[in-house]
Amino acid sequence: MSPDATLFREVMSQFATGITVVTTRADGQIHGLTVNAFCSVSLEPPLVLVCINRNGYFHELVTTSRFFAVNILGEDQEHLSRRFAIPEVSPSERFRSVCYRMEATGAPVLNDALGWLDCRLTSSYPAGDHTVFIGEIVALGRTNGTKPLVFFQSRYHRGDMSHLNGTS
């Protein structure tokens, strides 16, 4: 018997995650998607993974392009997380007023991201309704100063979360 889906979501909401926008370029157009299922895999070679819904449009784009960039969002970028999470928003509208550049693979890198990793797809693994995409980092960078945007208990939080457990 499978665990209750609602309870599963509630339990998983207890795990704080950072927020990223994963980007790629396909058929001459840039695309991006909010993703919080992201982590490092290996230092040698440098690998990261992202998990993408197999039924979403972005899945096919990464499969076809064979590259992606992970943009780690800062505390002042909740608006970007929300914009890139809405399926009905067109690719051109998602990038409206967003400063970005292309790095080694040609995937867009958001200029104001806390950090970014430009990756070449090395492997993928089906995992339920998602696919785990493994990318080898070919370029990366970071900015200084700001705190991360965090998702915890199904809500956005900015930077320091010590107030949630009564400490300071």
Secondary structure, DSSP 8 states (H G I E B T S, - for coil): ----HHHHHHHHTTS-EE-EEEEEEETTEEEEEEE--EEEEETTTTEEEEEEETTSHHHHHHHHH-EEEEEE-BTT-HHHHHHHH-TTS-HHHHTTT--EEE-TTS-EEETT-SEEEEEEEEEEEEETTEEEEEEEEEEEEE--S--BEEEETTEEEES--GGGGT--
